[in-house]
């Protein structure tokens, strides 16, 4: 994960270096998710047919190429997009296939515990992907930072490929495979990757459609705010006439993201006590409102800005686990796989739009040096979650 948010950590510097508009800077951040969304179904389907270690190794190699290639060759808008797409494609080839490798080798209570740890390390890796380039770039330059973080996925690929033994199939699995015709087994059909008919049935279910739409606006706010977090801290620092942040902006972003990791678990516990829908609506409205408060308070004392930023990041994550648990509970058993696939696809589609929407709002409202533009940016990515109660009320009436 070390290269996943390197660009976000260095966005202000690269935007100014390449004379990019905020919209262009947002597009570069968003196309990472385009690479992920476009290929995650293929990578996941391949794990049914190929040893997952090879899939993980291929994903790691693409991630290395994306990070190192960005550092060595990126020189503007178009080349940055190419390497960000490559990076997103590589992450898609490691995250879900890695989860498959893990779950295939564990069973019983240990499986649940290790899967929870695996997903938690996603957040830790994200935090480190802010911190490492944030400390390296001022000393060695931004290109060296991108090349250095490529060591992370390289080591990950080697560890998984050589550290895990090939998982042998049980006798029952062999019998099941023998019952499938060779041609059907080998072919990955378009319907396998994109089960449109099943997705239509999922969206016809109000609860499934609601949780999926909720996840989309959640991801739009989450990844929009993460992509522009370092840039916001740089803007906030420019408004401070006296003392300002005592640590680099990227380091602050890393710590903030670590604080947000347990928020999803805690939020789900609250939802079990007060009701799932009530908690989702409370958390969404609170996160949207705190984003606006953060922008409005950009010139306040640095300690207060950090406090609001931590609270905002935790609130953004607070309904994440509850949305996922709600979808799993609502989806009919025969549609659960299709529902989760569509949920992930639409969610990361929202994540792709988040950085772009934020950057476009900055440009439309006067640019990154305008206080009002930052308020507009946080309002733009928070509009969906702030509107959630109205949507739910109208849906209920319908």
C-alpha positions in Angstrom: 0.0 0.0 0.0 3.0 2.3 0.4 2.5 4.0 -3.0 -1.3 4.4 -2.8 -1.4 7.9 -1.5 2.0 9.2 -2.4 0.5 11.5 -5.0 -2.0 12.9 -2.5 0.9 13.6 0.0 2.8 15.5 -2.7 -0.2 17.0 -4.5 0.5 20.7 -3.7 4.1 20.5 -4.9 3.3 18.7 -8.1 0.3 20.9 -8.9 2.5 24.0 -8.7 5.5 22.3 -10.5 3.4 21.3 -13.5 1.2 24.3 -13.4 -1.9 22.2 -13.2 -5.4 23.4 -12.5 -7.1 22.0 -9.4 -9.4 20.1 -11.6 -6.5 18.4 -13.4 -4.8 17.7 -10.0 -8.1 16.1 -8.9 -8.3 14.0 -12.0 -4.8 12.6 -11.4 -5.9 11.6 -7.9 -9.1 10.1 -9.2 -7.8 7.9 -12.0 -6.0 5.7 -9.4 -9.5 4.4 -8.6 -10.4 4.1 -12.3 -7.6 1.6 -12.6 -8.9 -0.2 -9.6 -12.5 -0.3 -10.6 -11.8 -1.4 -14.2 -9.7 -4.4 -13.2 -10.8 -5.6 -9.7 -13.5 -8.0 -11.1 -11.0 -9.6 -13.5 -8.3 -10.1 -10.8 -10.8 -11.6 -8.4 -12.2 -13.9 -11.1 -8.8 -15.1 -12.0 -8.2 -16.4 -8.4 -10.7 -19.1 -9.2 -8.5 -20.4 -12.0 -4.9 -19.5 -11.2 -2.8 -19.9 -8.1 -3.4 -16.7 -6.2 0.3 -16.2 -5.6 0.8 -15.6 -9.3 -2.0 -13.1 -9.3 -0.6 -11.3 -6.3 2.9 -11.2 -7.8 1.5 -9.7 -11.0 -0.4 -7.1 -9.1 2.7 -6.3 -7.1 4.8 -5.9 -10.2 2.3 -3.4 -11.7 2.2 -1.5 -8.4 6.0 -1.3 -8.5 5.9 -0.1 -12.1 3.3 2.5 -11.3 5.2 4.0 -8.3 8.7 3.8 -9.7 7.5 4.8 -13.2 5.9 7.9 -11.7 9.1 8.9 -10.0 11.3 8.3 -12.9 9.3 9.4 -15.9 6.2 11.4 -15.0 6.5 15.0 -16.2 3.0 16.4 -16.5 -0.7 15.7 -16.6 -0.9 12.9 -19.2 2.1 10.8 -18.0 0.9 11.2 -14.3 -2.5 9.7 -15.3 -0.8 6.7 -17.0 1.2 5.8 -13.9 -1.7 6.4 -11.5 -3.9 4.1 -13.5 -1.1 1.5 -13.5 -0.8 1.9 -9.7 -4.6 1.5 -9.2 -4.6 -1.6 -11.4 -1.7 -3.1 -9.4 -3.4 -2.4 -6.0 -6.6 -4.1 -7.4 -4.4 -7.2 -8.2 -3.1 -7.4 -4.6 -5.9 -6.4 -2.2 -8.7 -8.8 -3.0 -6.5 -11.6 -4.2 -4.5 -11.2 -1.0 -7.7 -11.5 1.0 -8.5 -14.6 -1.0 -5.1 -16.1 -0.3 -5.5 -15.5 3.4 -9.1 -16.8 3.7 -8.3 -19.9 1.8 -5.6 -20.9 4.3 -7.7 -20.3 7.5 -11.0 -21.5 8.9 -13.1 -21.1 12.0 -12.7 -18.2 14.4 -9.1 -17.5 13.3 -10.3 -16.7 9.8 -12.5 -13.8 11.0 -9.7 -12.4 13.2 -7.1 -12.4 10.6 -9.4 -11.0 7.9 -10.2 -8.1 10.3 -6.4 -7.6 10.9 -5.8 -7.7 7.1 -8.4 -4.9 6.5 -7.0 -2.9 9.4 -3.5 -3.0 7.8 -5.0 -1.4 4.7 -5.5 1.7 6.8 -2.0 1.5 8.3 -0.5 1.2 4.8 -2.5 4.2 3.7 -1.1 6.2 6.6 2.4 5.2 5.8 1.9 6.1 2.2 1.3 9.7 3.4 4.1 9.8 5.9 7.1 8.3 4.0 7.0 10.6 1.0 6.1 13.6 3.3 9.4 13.1 5.1 11.5 12.1 2.1 10.5 14.6 -0.5 11.9 17.7 1.3 15.2 16.0 1.6 15.7 13.9 -1.5 13.1 15.3 -3.9 9.6 14.0 -4.9 11.0 11.6 -7.6 13.1 9.8 -5.0 10.1 9.5 -2.8 8.0 7.8 -5.5 10.9 5.4 -6.3 11.5 4.6 -2.7 7.9 3.6 -1.9 8.0 1.1 -4.8 10.2 -1.1 -2.5 7.1 -1.8 -0.5 5.0 -3.6 -3.1 8.2 -5.3 -4.4 8.8 -6.8 -0.9 5.1 -7.7 -0.6 5.2 -9.6 -3.9 8.3 -11.6 -2.9 7.0 -12.3 0.6 3.7 -13.7 -0.6 5.0 -15.6 -3.6 7.9 -17.3 -1.7 6.5 -17.2 1.8 3.2 -19.0 1.1 3.1 -22.6 -0.2 0.8 -23.5 -3.0 -2.5 -24.6 -1.5 -3.4 -28.1 -2.4 -7.0 -28.9 -3.3 -9.1 -31.2 -1.2 -10.6 -34.4 -2.7 -14.1 -32.7 -2.6 -12.7 -29.7 -4.5 -11.2 -32.0 -7.1 -14.5 -33.8 -7.6 -16.3 -30.6 -8.0 -13.9 -29.3 -10.6 -14.1 -32.6 -12.5 -17.8 -32.1 -12.8 -17.3 -28.9 -14.6 -16.6 -29.0 -18.3 -13.1 -27.8 -19.2 -14.3 -25.1 -21.5 -16.7 -23.6 -19.0 -14.0 -23.7 -16.3 -11.3 -22.0 -18.4 -13.5 -19.3 -19.8 -14.0 -16.0 -17.9 -17.2 -14.7 -19.5 -18.4 -11.1 -19.5 -21.4 -12.2 -17.3 -18.9 -13.6 -14.8 -17.1 -10.3 -14.5 -20.2 -8.1 -14.8 -23.4 -10.0 -13.8 -25.8 -7.3 -15.0 -28.9 -9.4 -14.6 -28.1 -10.2 -11.0 -27.2 -6.5 -10.3 -30.6 -5.5 -11.6 -32.2 -7.8 -9.1 -30.0 -6.3 -6.3 -31.0 -2.7 -7.2 -34.6 -3.7 -7.3 -34.3 -4.4 -3.5 -34.8 -1.1 -1.7 -32.5 -2.0 1.2 -29.7 -3.2 -1.0 -30.0 -0.2 -3.3 -30.0 2.2 -0.3 -26.9 0.7 1.2 -25.1 0.7 -2.2 -26.0 4.4 -2.8 -25.0 5.2 0.7 -21.6 3.6 0.2 -21.1 5.6 -3.1 -21.6 9.0 -1.4 -19.5 7.7 1.6 -16.6 6.8 -0.7 -16.9 10.1 -2.6 -16.4 12.0 0.6 -13.8 9.7 2.1 -11.4 9.6 -0.9 -12.1 13.2 -1.9 -11.1 14.4 1.6 -8.1 12.1 1.7 -6.8 13.2 -1.7 -6.9 16.9 -0.7 -6.0 16.6 3.0 -2.3 17.6 2.6 -3.2 20.5 0.3 -5.8 21.7 2.8 -3.2 21.7 5.6 -0.8 23.7 3.4 -3.6 26.2 2.8 -4.5 26.4 6.5 -0.8 27.0 7.4 -0.7 29.9 4.9 -3.4 31.6 6.9 -1.7 31.4 10.3 0.0 34.6 11.1 1.7 33.3 14.2 2.7 29.7 15.0 1.5 27.0 12.6 1.6 23.3 12.4 4.7 21.9 14.2 4.9 18.8 11.9 4.9 18.3 8.2 1.5 18.2 6.6 2.0 14.7 5.3 2.9 13.4 8.7 -0.2 15.0 10.2 -2.3 13.3 7.5 -0.7 10.0 8.3 -1.6 10.2 12.0 -5.1 11.4 11.2 -5.7 8.4 9.0 -4.4 6.1 11.8 -6.9 7.6 14.2 -9.7 6.9 11.7 -8.9 3.1 11.5 -10.9 2.0 14.6 -13.8 4.4 13.9 -15.6 2.0 11.6 -15.5 -0.8 14.2 -16.7 1.5 16.9 -19.4 2.9 14.7 -20.8 -0.5 14.0 -21.0 -1.2 17.7 -23.0 2.0 18.2 -25.3 0.9 15.3 -26.1 -2.4 17.0 -27.4 -0.4 20.0 -29.3 2.4 18.4 -30.2 0.9 15.0 -28.4 0.7 11.8 -30.3 3.3 9.7 -30.3 5.8 12.5 -26.6 5.6 13.0 -25.8 5.8 9.3 -27.8 9.0 9.0 -26.3 10.5 12.2 -22.8 9.7 11.1 -23.3 11.0 7.5 -24.8 14.3 8.6 -22.1 14.8 11.3 -19.3 14.1 8.8 -20.7 16.4 6.1 -21.2 19.2 8.7 -17.7 18.7 10.3 -16.1 19.0 6.8 -17.7 22.4 6.4 -16.6 23.3 9.9 -13.0 22.3 9.1 -13.0 24.5 6.0 -14.6 27.4 7.9 -12.0 27.1 10.7 -8.9 26.9 8.4 -7.4 30.0 10.0 -8.0 28.9 13.6 -5.1 27.8 15.9 -3.3 24.8 14.5 -4.2 22.6 17.4 -7.9 23.3 16.9 -7.6 22.6 13.1 -6.0 19.2 13.8 -8.6 18.4 16.4 -11.5 19.1 13.9 -9.6 17.2 11.2 -9.2 14.1 13.4 -12.9 14.3 14.4 -13.9 14.7 10.7 -11.8 11.8 9.5 -13.3 9.5 12.2 -16.8 10.6 11.4 -16.3 10.0 7.7 -15.3 6.4 8.6 -17.9 5.9 11.3 -20.6 4.5 9.0 -18.4 2.4 6.7 -18.6 -0.9 8.5 -22.3 -0.3 9.2 -23.1 0.2 5.5 -21.2 -3.0 4.6 -22.9 -5.0 7.4 -26.3 -3.7 6.4 -25.8 -4.8 2.8 -24.7 -8.3 3.7 -27.7 -8.6 6.0 -30.1 -7.3 3.5 -29.0 -9.1 0.4 -30.7 -12.5 -0.4 -28.4 -15.4 0.0 -28.4 -16.3 -3.7 -27.5 -12.7 -4.6 -25.0 -11.9 -1.9 -21.9 -12.3 -4.1 -23.4 -10.1 -6.8 -24.6 -7.5 -4.3 -21.1 -7.2 -2.7 -19.5 -7.0 -6.1 -21.8 -4.2 -7.2 -21.4 -2.5 -3.8 -17.6 -2.4 -4.2 -17.8 -1.3 -7.8 -20.1 1.6 -7.2 -18.3 2.6 -4.0 -15.0 2.9 -5.6 -16.6 4.6 -8.5 -17.6 7.2 -6.0 -14.0 7.2 -4.7 -12.9 8.0 -8.3 -15.1 11.0 -8.5 -14.2 12.4 -5.0 -10.8 14.0 -5.8 -12.2 15.3 -9.2 -15.3 16.9 -7.7 -13.2 18.5 -5.0 -10.7 19.9 -7.4 -13.4 21.2 -9.8 -15.1 22.9 -6.9 -11.9 24.7 -6.0 -11.4 26.0 -9.5 -15.1 27.0 -9.8 -15.0 29.0 -6.5 -11.8 30.9 -7.1 -8.8 28.6 -6.8 -6.8 27.0 -4.0 -5.8 30.4 -2.5 -9.4 31.3 -1.8 -10.9 30.5 1.5 -14.4 30.3 0.0 -13.1 27.7 -2.5 -12.1 25.3 0.2 -15.5 25.7 1.8 -17.0 24.9 -1.6 -14.7 21.9 -2.0 -15.8 20.3 1.3 -19.4 21.2 0.6 -19.2 19.5 -2.8 -17.9 16.1 -1.5 -20.2 16.4 1.5 -23.4 17.1 -0.4 -24.3 13.5 -0.8 -24.0 12.6 2.9 -25.7 15.8 4.0 -28.7 15.0 1.7 -29.0 11.4 3.0 -31.8 12.2 5.5 -33.9 13.8 2.8 -33.3 10.9 0.4 -34.3 8.4 3.1 -37.4 10.3 4.0 -38.5 10.5 0.4 -37.7 6.9 -0.2 -39.7 5.9 2.9 -42.7 7.9 1.6 -42.4 6.3 -1.8 
